[in-house]
Amino acid sequence: MADNTSCLLPSSTSREILRWGAVSVPYAALWSGEQGRMHVAKCPHAGVLAVCDHEARGTGKPIFGKPHMTRQRELIIDQRCDLCARPLAGRTKVSLSHATFRVSGAEGGCIMQVEPLVHKDCALVCVQHCPSLKRDIDAGTLFVRQVHQHRVQLALLTAAAVEEFCGERRNGIVGHAKVELQRWTERDLRWLEAGNLNIGEKLVRSRK
């Protein structure tokens, strides 16, 4: 049992942007030196027991598209940018997630995503360098949303999932944090590139 241990909390200096060649590596990206060492511990950001990865950011090769469990929760809970890990407060917030709108009972509907939000300028860096986002551009499937209101949710894993990841069967263990988009504006690549709020606006959805 790992109840009395905690996920390692990176120091503020460890949030500097790391590069793999000419590509900026998102702060939450898992590195090969961290892979395969999941365990249950108290998450310093969620304050509860959660599935955590070994902390060795920058060791080995980055695994793009696969987030480090603890850093993913850190960014979402502490309201930080997915690329640079700096605070989102006071800046234009952008979602590049493929998550779609879902109706959620009496409260209306929302978009629920596991990808942390990014600053607008960081979003442009992401679409310029991320292979999967480049493929989205080529295929015409890039989603760009300016986020006006959101909230944080924590996903609870099944006991079977915890056993698969960590080798011990446990209930009530947190997995990823999630961003619930509550009010946003649909944008496009031209809006990211031009910085003009009137360019690329398609539709505003809001939950009342």
C-alpha positions in Angstrom: 0.0 0.0 0.0 1.2 3.5 -0.8 -1.2 5.6 1.3 1.5 7.3 3.3 3.6 8.3 0.2 3.0 11.2 -2.1 3.7 11.9 -5.8 6.8 14.0 -6.1 6.1 17.7 -6.5 8.3 19.3 -9.2 10.0 22.5 -8.2 9.1 25.7 -10.0 12.4 25.7 -11.8 11.5 22.3 -13.3 8.7 23.9 -15.3 11.0 25.4 -17.9 10.1 24.4 -21.5 12.1 21.4 -22.6 12.9 20.7 -26.3 13.3 17.6 -28.3 15.3 18.8 -31.3 13.6 21.9 -32.5 10.2 20.9 -30.9 9.0 22.3 -27.6 7.7 19.4 -25.4 4.5 20.0 -23.6 5.0 20.1 -19.8 2.6 17.3 -19.2 4.1 14.9 -21.8 5.4 11.6 -20.4 9.1 10.8 -20.9 10.4 7.3 -21.6 12.4 7.5 -18.4 9.2 7.8 -16.4 7.2 5.1 -18.2 6.1 1.9 -16.6 6.3 2.9 -12.9 2.8 3.8 -12.0 1.8 3.7 -8.4 -0.9 4.9 -6.0 0.0 7.8 -3.8 -1.5 11.1 -2.5 -1.5 13.6 -5.3 -0.1 17.0 -4.1 -2.5 18.8 -6.4 -5.7 16.9 -6.0 -5.1 16.2 -2.3 -6.4 12.6 -2.6 -5.1 9.2 -3.5 -4.4 9.0 -7.2 -2.5 7.0 -9.9 0.9 8.7 -10.2 3.8 8.3 -12.6 7.5 8.3 -11.6 8.8 11.8 -11.8 11.9 12.2 -14.1 10.9 14.9 -16.6 13.5 15.2 -19.4 14.9 11.7 -19.0 14.9 9.6 -22.1 12.6 10.6 -25.0 9.2 12.4 -24.8 6.2 10.4 -25.6 4.0 12.9 -27.3 0.3 12.4 -26.8 0.7 10.4 -23.6 0.4 12.6 -20.4 2.2 12.2 -17.1 -0.6 11.5 -14.7 0.7 13.9 -11.9 1.7 16.7 -14.2 -1.6 16.5 -16.1 -3.5 17.0 -12.9 -1.1 19.8 -11.8 -1.8 21.8 -15.0 -5.6 21.4 -14.8 -6.1 21.8 -11.1 -3.6 24.7 -10.8 -4.8 26.4 -14.0 -1.6 26.3 -16.0 -0.8 26.1 -19.7 -0.2 22.7 -21.2 2.9 23.9 -23.2 4.7 26.4 -20.9 3.1 25.5 -17.5 2.7 29.2 -16.7 -0.6 30.4 -15.1 -3.6 30.8 -17.4 -5.2 33.6 -15.4 -5.5 36.9 -17.3 -4.7 35.3 -20.7 -6.8 34.1 -23.6 -7.4 30.4 -23.0 -7.6 27.9 -25.8 -8.7 24.3 -26.2 -7.3 22.1 -29.0 -9.1 19.0 -27.9 -11.2 16.8 -30.2 -13.7 16.2 -27.3 -17.3 16.9 -28.5 -20.3 18.5 -27.0 -22.5 16.3 -24.8 -25.8 16.8 -23.2 -25.6 16.5 -19.4 -29.0 16.3 -17.9 -30.7 19.3 -16.3 -27.5 21.4 -16.5 -27.6 21.4 -20.3 -24.4 20.4 -22.0 -20.6 20.8 -22.0 -17.4 19.5 -23.5 -15.3 17.3 -21.1 -11.7 16.9 -22.1 -8.5 15.5 -20.5 -6.2 17.9 -22.4 -5.1 20.9 -20.3 -5.9 24.3 -21.8 -3.2 26.5 -23.4 -2.5 30.2 -23.9 -3.4 31.5 -27.3 0.2 32.1 -28.3 1.2 28.6 -27.0 -1.7 27.1 -29.0 -0.1 28.5 -32.2 3.2 27.0 -31.3 1.5 23.6 -30.7 -0.2 23.6 -34.1 3.0 24.6 -35.8 5.0 21.7 -34.3 2.7 18.9 -33.0 2.5 16.1 -35.6 -1.1 15.1 -34.7 -2.3 18.7 -34.9 -0.5 19.1 -38.3 -2.4 16.1 -39.5 -5.7 17.7 -38.2 -4.9 20.8 -40.2 -4.3 18.7 -43.4 -7.5 16.8 -42.8 -9.6 19.8 -41.9 -10.4 18.4 -38.5 -8.5 20.9 -36.3 -10.7 22.1 -33.3 -9.8 25.5 -31.9 -12.0 26.8 -29.1 -11.6 30.1 -27.1 -12.6 29.1 -23.6 -14.5 31.7 -21.5 -15.6 29.6 -18.6 -14.6 26.1 -17.4 -14.3 24.0 -14.2 -12.2 21.1 -13.0 -13.4 17.6 -12.6 -11.6 14.5 -11.2 -12.1 11.1 -12.8 -12.4 8.1 -10.5 -10.9 4.9 -11.9 -12.4 1.5 -11.6 -10.7 -1.0 -9.3 -9.8 -3.1 -12.4 -8.2 -0.1 -14.0 -6.1 0.7 -10.9 -5.0 -3.0 -10.8 -4.0 -2.9 -14.5 -2.0 0.3 -14.1 -0.5 -0.2 -10.6 -0.8 -3.9 -9.8 -3.1 -3.4 -6.8 -6.9 -3.5 -6.8 -8.2 -0.3 -5.1 -11.5 1.6 -5.2 -11.8 5.4 -4.9 -8.6 6.2 -6.7 -8.4 9.3 -9.0 -7.0 9.1 -12.5 -6.9 12.1 -14.8 -8.2 15.5 -14.0 -10.7 16.8 -16.6 -11.5 20.2 -18.0 -15.3 20.9 -18.3 -15.8 23.6 -20.9 -19.0 25.5 -19.9 -18.8 28.5 -22.2 -16.6 28.9 -25.3 -16.4 30.2 -28.8 -15.6 28.1 -31.8 -12.5 29.5 -33.6 -10.1 28.4 -36.4 -6.5 28.5 -37.4 -6.8 31.9 -38.9 -7.9 33.3 -35.6 -4.8 31.8 -33.9 -2.5 33.2 -36.6 -4.1 36.7 -36.9 -5.1 37.4 -33.3 -8.3 39.1 -34.6 -11.3 38.2 -32.4 -13.6 38.7 -35.4 -11.8 36.3 -37.7 -12.8 32.6 -37.7 -15.7 33.0 -35.3 -18.3 30.3 -36.0 -20.5 29.6 -33.1 -20.9 30.5 -29.4 -22.3 27.9 -27.1 -23.1 28.6 -23.6 -24.6 26.7 -20.7 -27.1 28.8 -18.7 
